[in-house]
Amino acid sequence: MISIEQVQAFTLVYEEGSYSSAAKIAQKERSTIREHVLAMEDTLGVKLFEIEGRRAVPTTDAESLIVRSRNLSKHARDFYHAAMTLYKQPLSKMIVWHDSLIPNQLLGEVITRLREEYPELEIECCNASREEAFKAVEQDQCHIAVMSTEHSTVSPGKFKSTNIGSLTMNPYGSPISDLGKSSVVSMSDLQLSTQYIMQHSKARDLGYFEIGNRQHKVSSVELAIALMETEGWTVLSDMDAAHWVESGKLKLLNLDHLIRGYKHSVSTYYSLSSDSIPEVNKALSIFKNASYKYLI
């Protein structure tokens, strides 16, 4: 008899390429994962992996089973999440992680409306990279992540997502810096000037463009603005930059022969069990409705 634990262990080893990596994802001992796979091999009477150094290379028999194994593992996760939510109780704390360039106005409206609906609900709202947020959602450490849209299928079946709109991203600098005073800015100018990036930003996050030869991470837009008075530039959404531009702290840089106004889509990500949590469903609905004011 093949157990669901054996199927899940086999699937993880296949996807991760080694027993150690699979154990890390499953948060179990390497020996436990290996024992599950060996037990499955004994039951089937075939070898599923050839060990080459630290790598577990799938055999042709493993290749013939992996599609069904993935489907069965996904159904088991779905069943677990559904079963764990049968006993419903009010959510006491909601955790929302977001890209550092998601407009504060959108986040503020969502939190305000949630507090009106659920006065006793504690809301934790923190910024993070998309990689960190995805992992937290998968492990049920975060209820909702608001991030740039994932266009690949790296995590099929591990969480759900809803596209809520797009942000227009542009380069900004201080109006009193050399870049800000220039009537036209070239790509070379950007490359030779310091580029400021929000501290949690990583590849594929909002506003993450590796252009400047010198890139410094900063904790906030306010710090970037203070530093850019001397030299440098950063990428922000037009929505977030608007009040800084109006107050004279920032200036939209006029790029020469470059496309301005890069649009980056934004989505909410949430775990498979969220459909049965009223507070999370309400938050997702508010994000969708409020996004029309702040996203395009």
Rosetta blueprint (number, residue, H / E / L):
1 M L
2 I L
3 S L
4 I H
5 E H
6 Q H
7 V H
8 Q H
9 A H
10 F H
11 T H
12 L H
13 V H
14 Y H
15 E H
16 E H
17 G L
18 S L
19 Y H
20 S H
21 S H
22 A H
23 A H
24 K H
25 I H
26 A H
27 Q L
28 K L
29 E L
30 R H
31 S H
32 T H
33 I H
34 R H
35 E H
36 H H
37 V H
38 L H
39 A H
40 M H
41 E H
42 D H
43 T H
44 L H
45 G L
46 V L
47 K L
48 L L
49 F E
50 E E
51 I E
52 E E
53 G L
54 R L
55 R E
56 A E
57 V E
58 P E
59 T L
60 T H
61 D H
62 A H
63 E H
64 S H
65 L H
66 I H
67 V H
68 R H
69 S H
70 R H
71 N H
72 L H
73 S H
74 K H
75 H H
76 A H
77 R H
78 D H
79 F H
80 Y H
81 H H
82 A H
83 A H
84 M H
85 T L
86 L L
87 Y L
88 K L
89 Q L
90 P L
91 L L
92 S L
93 K E
94 M E
95 I E
96 V E
97 W E
98 H E
99 D L
100 S L
101 L L
102 I L
103 P L
104 N H
105 Q H
106 L H
107 L H
108 G H
109 E H
110 V H
111 I H
112 T H
113 R H
114 L H
115 R H
116 E H
117 E H
118 Y L
119 P L
120 E L
121 L L
122 E E
123 I E
124 E E
125 C E
126 C E
127 N E
128 A L
129 S L
130 R H
131 E H
132 E H
133 A H
134 F H
135 K H
136 A H
137 V H
138 E H
139 Q L
140 D L
141 Q L
142 C L
143 H L
144 I E
145 A E
146 V E
147 M E
148 S E
149 T L
150 E L
151 H L
152 S L
153 T L
154 V L
155 S L
156 P L
157 G L
158 K L
159 F L
160 K E
161 S E
162 T E
163 N E
164 I E
165 G E
166 S E
167 L E
168 T E
169 M E
170 N E
171 P E
172 Y E
173 G E
174 S L
175 P L
176 I L
177 S L
178 D H
179 L H
180 G H
181 K H
182 S L
183 S L
184 V L
185 V E
186 S L
187 M H
188 S H
189 D H
190 L H
191 Q H
192 L H
193 S L
194 T L
195 Q E
196 Y E
197 I E
198 M E
199 Q L
200 H L
201 S L
202 K L
203 A L
204 R L
205 D L
206 L L
207 G L
208 Y L
209 F L
210 E L
211 I L
212 G L
213 N L
214 R L
215 Q E
216 H E
217 K E
218 V E
219 S L
220 S L
221 V H
222 E H
223 L H
224 A H
225 I H
226 A H
227 L H
228 M H
229 E L
230 T L
231 E L
232 G L
233 W E
234 T E
235 V E
236 L E
237 S E
238 D H
239 M H
240 D H
241 A H
242 A H
243 H H
244 W H
245 V H
246 E H
247 S L
248 G L
249 K L
250 L L
251 K E
252 L E
253 L L
254 N L
255 L E
256 D L
257 H L
258 L L
259 I L
260 R L
261 G L
262 Y E
263 K E
264 H E
265 S E
266 V E
267 S E
268 T E
269 Y E
270 Y E
271 S L
272 L L
273 S L
274 S H
275 D H
276 S H
277 I L
278 P H
279 E H
280 V H
281 N H
282 K H
283 A H
284 L H
285 S H
286 I H
287 F H
288 K H
289 N H
290 A H
291 S H
292 Y H
293 K H
294 Y H
295 L L
296 I L
